[in-house]
Every structure is written in C-alpha cells, then in structure tokens.
Amino acid sequence: VPTQPNPTTSTPTSFPTFFPTQPNRTTSPPTAFPTFVPTQPSPTTSTPTAFPTFVPTQPNPTTSTPTSPLTSTPTSLPTPPPSRGPTIDTETSWIQLIQSRMPSVSFEDSTSPQRQALDWMLGDSYSLEELKNDDDDRIVQRFALVALYYSTNGPTSWNLYNDASWLLPSTECSWGESDDVQCRTNNNVVDGIILYLDGLSGTIPGEIGLLSSLTYLDLQDNNLEGTIPSEIGLLNSLTWLALTRNSLEGTIPTEIGLLSSLTLLSLRSNANLSGRVPTELANLS
C-alpha cells in the first residue's frame, strides 16, 4: 500500500463511537441524560415556584389599601353640649347694640376702658348666661358701669373694700358698698351712683351717658382728671350732679343745660375747670 500522509482525522478505534466526533463547541457537552426542562437564560422575574400562588403578584398600587369606612362607628354616648363660652356672634351683636346707642364708642384699642369692659363681659358667666337673651337695656347698662370702673382706674386706685365689691358675677344692683349702686325704682335698673371719696382717678367716660335712668350721680372728693364728658347731657332724668373737689379741667359742657330735671349742680374746687358758665344753665329750675 503506498505511503500516504497522516490524515487529519484520528486513527479509527476498535469500536465505533455512538456519536461522531465533532470539534469542540462553545456550549457544554451533552449530559448523560437530558434535563426535563431545557436550560434557558435566567428570566428577569423570579423562578416559578413548585406550586402556583393563589393570587398573582401585582405591582404595588399607588393608592393604599382601603381601610374601614371613613365615618366612625356611632358611640353609645351623646356628644357634649355646645360650649356656653363667648362666641364671635355674641361679641359682634353686643358691639352693634352699644354703638347703636352711642356711635362714638370704639373698641379698636385693646387697652381702652371700652375694650376692657367688653372683654370682661365676654368672660363673665352672669353676662353670658343671664343677660345674653335678656333685654338690650341690661346689657348696655352693665357695659356702662364696667366702662366707668376701668376708666376711673378701678383695679389700681379704688379703695380696696369698694374695688372688691364691683365686677361681680351678679346683678349690677348688688355691686358696691352700701348705696354705691342704687336701684330704687326697679330691681334691675340703676338710677343712682354714689362713689364719694372712693379713690377714683382717671377720667369720667362718655359711656356714663348710656345710663339713661340715672337720677343721681355723686363723684365728689376723688382724683378725677380730664374734661366733663358732653354725653352727660343725655341723662334726661338726672336731678343731682356732684363733681366737687376733683381735678377736672376744660370748660363746662353746654349739654348740661339740656338737663331739664337737674336741681343740683356742684362743680366747685376743680382748679383747672375754666370758661364761662353756659347760658343753657339758666334753664335749670
């Protein structure tokens, strides 16, 4: 047999192979037994579990899982009754009432006697519970007396025994010592104020003119300053006006001449009170 070059294939074996010899492949050689499931690239999702889940997995929703109903279950206990404290409606109605009687009254300054009087009433149980639904005259009367208290420096200069007996949670006719506040013709209507030698200072407020039933006003022997308010001329029932021995100044208001029922006017010993006596005073009886 002629000599031939070595072939590129291997020398034949004694027994033929079951599969032809192939060049090395990039993939792994076959296993002895085929796998039940072909090998696949790893999926982006998890490998299936042995048993399917009962509920398919879903992406998290943007909204939360619904909770129990929004309204709460009714309780066996009733809700508490509305508070009896002051309301904005009460404050507004009182301001409107007072200004309807005297438009010049202002509540803008939180430190003014007028604002202090209103604030006190809005925190006073008697004012809120007994007067809230009462006639308007009682509300105005109480406000005028409290304004007088603050305008004449009640908290700081009044005699202690008298100061302690004002601004009580009771009818205004029970305020003061002895006859300080008089209600002679009606248990709820103030017709006389006697604060003689009681340590009053500050000024007489114009709100004194809101006490339309006043017949007697005695503020002698105190330390009152400022002018005599022209609103005193609104006190048509006034018979007695005594302001002796204070430090009042300015001129005597001509409105005093309108007090047709006035029988006594005492203004002496007010060194700074000046000016001519109003001609209207000639109308006094």
QUISULZI-V141898 format. One record per residue. N is the residue number from 1. PHI is phi as a letter, one per 40 degrees, with the letter a starting at -180 (none if undefined). PSI is psi as a letter, one per 20 degrees, with the letter a starting at -180 (none if undefined). BURIAL is b if it has 9 or more other ideal C-beta (glycine too) atoms within 8 Angstrom, else e. Layout:
n->(N:N)
phi->(PHI:PHI)
psi->(PSI:PSI)
burial->(BURIAL:BURIAL)
This chain:
n->(1:2:3:4:5:6:7:8:9:10:11:12:13:14:15:16:17:18:19:20:21:22:23:24:25:26:27:28:29:30:31:32:33:34:35:36:37:38:39:40:41:42:43:44:45:46:47:48:49:50:51:52:53:54:55:56:57:58:59:60:61:62:63:64:65:66:67:68:69:70:71:72:73:74:75:76:77:78:79:80:81:82:83:84:85:86:87:88:89:90:91:92:93:94:95:96:97:98:99:100:101:102:103:104:105:106:107:108:109:110:111:112:113:114:115:116:117:118:119:120:121:122:123:124:125:126:127:128:129:130:131:132:133:134:135:136:137:138:139:140:141:142:143:144:145:146:147:148:149:150:151:152:153:154:155:156:157:158:159:160:161:162:163:164:165:166:167:168:169:170:171:172:173:174:175:176:177:178:179:180:181:182:183:184:185:186:187:188:189:190:191:192:193:194:195:196:197:198:199:200:201:202:203:204:205:206:207:208:209:210:211:212:213:214:215:216:217:218:219:220:221:222:223:224:225:226:227:228:229:230:231:232:233:234:235:236:237:238:239:240:241:242:243:244:245:246:247:248:249:250:251:252:253:254:255:256:257:258:259:260:261:262:263:264:265:266:267:268:269:270:271:272:273:274:275:276:277:278:279:280:281:282:283:284:285)
phi->(none:c:c:b:c:c:c:c:c:c:c:d:c:c:b:c:c:c:b:c:c:b:c:d:b:c:c:c:c:c:c:c:b:c:c:c:b:d:c:b:c:c:c:c:c:c:c:d:c:c:b:c:c:c:b:d:c:b:c:c:c:c:c:c:c:d:c:c:d:c:c:c:c:d:c:c:c:c:c:c:c:d:c:c:c:c:b:c:c:c:d:c:c:c:c:c:c:c:c:c:c:a:c:c:c:b:b:c:c:c:b:c:d:c:c:c:c:c:c:c:c:c:b:c:c:c:c:c:c:c:b:d:b:c:c:c:c:c:c:c:c:c:c:c:c:c:c:c:c:c:c:b:f:d:c:b:b:c:d:d:c:c:d:c:b:b:f:c:c:a:d:c:c:c:c:g:b:f:b:d:b:b:b:c:b:a:c:b:b:c:b:a:b:b:b:c:f:b:g:c:b:g:b:c:c:c:c:d:c:c:c:c:c:c:b:b:b:b:b:c:f:b:b:c:b:g:c:c:c:c:c:d:c:c:c:c:c:c:b:b:b:b:b:c:f:b:b:c:b:g:b:c:c:c:c:c:c:c:c:c:c:c:b:b:b:b:b:c:g:b:d:c:c:b:g:c:c:d:c:c:c:c:c:c:c)
psi->(p:q:p:q:q:p:r:i:r:r:p:p:r:h:q:q:q:h:q:q:p:q:q:p:r:h:r:q:q:q:r:h:q:q:q:h:p:q:p:q:q:p:r:h:r:q:p:p:r:h:q:q:q:h:p:q:p:q:q:p:q:h:q:r:p:p:a:r:q:h:q:q:p:p:r:i:q:q:q:q:q:q:q:j:r:q:r:h:g:g:g:g:h:g:g:h:g:g:h:h:h:n:h:i:p:q:j:g:o:i:i:q:h:g:h:h:g:g:h:g:h:i:j:p:h:g:g:h:h:h:i:h:j:a:q:h:h:g:g:g:g:g:g:g:h:h:h:g:g:h:h:k:l:g:h:h:i:q:p:g:h:h:g:i:j:r:l:q:m:r:q:h:i:j:q:r:q:d:k:g:o:p:m:h:i:p:i:j:p:p:j:q:p:o:l:p:l:j:j:q:a:b:q:p:q:h:i:h:i:i:m:i:j:p:i:p:o:o:k:q:l:a:k:q:a:a:r:p:p:h:i:h:i:i:m:h:i:p:h:p:o:o:k:q:m:a:l:q:r:a:q:p:p:h:h:h:i:i:n:i:i:p:i:p:o:o:j:r:k:n:h:j:o:a:r:q:p:p:h:h:i:i:i:q:none)
burial->(e:e:e:e:e:e:e:e:e:e:e:e:e:e:e:e:e:e:e:e:e:e:e:e:e:e:e:e:e:e:e:e:e:e:e:e:e:e:e:e:e:e:e:e:e:e:e:e:e:e:e:e:e:e:e:e:e:e:e:e:e:e:e:e:e:e:e:e:e:e:e:e:e:e:e:e:e:e:e:e:e:e:e:e:e:e:e:e:e:b:b:e:e:b:b:e:b:b:b:e:e:b:e:e:b:e:b:e:e:e:e:b:b:b:b:b:b:b:e:b:b:b:e:b:e:b:b:b:e:e:b:e:e:e:e:e:e:b:b:b:b:b:b:b:b:b:b:b:b:b:b:b:b:b:e:e:b:b:e:e:e:b:b:e:b:b:e:e:e:e:e:b:b:e:b:b:e:e:e:b:b:b:b:e:e:e:e:e:b:b:b:b:b:b:b:e:e:b:b:b:b:b:b:b:b:b:b:b:b:b:b:b:b:b:b:b:b:b:b:b:e:b:b:b:b:b:b:b:b:b:b:b:b:b:b:b:b:b:b:b:b:b:b:b:e:b:b:b:b:b:e:b:b:b:b:b:b:e:b:e:b:b:e:e:e:b:b:e:e:b:e:e:b:e:e:e:e:b:e:b:b:e:e:b:e)
